[in-house]
Amino acid sequence: MVMENIANMKVDSGKIFLTGLLGDEKTINGIIQEIKLLEHKILITEKA
């Protein structure tokens, strides 16, 4: 698991920018593989 309680997710130039409920931030160089709305999950594959 990369991050819990994500408040905002932005994709730009092949990077995924995540912001948590408390303002913590994380940047991932990857691709969104799948979004499971009923399970509240976003599956991301990191680029090498």
Secondary structure, 3 states (H helix, E strand, C coil): CCCCCEEEEEEECCEEEEEECCCCEEEEEEEEEEEECCCCEEEEEECC
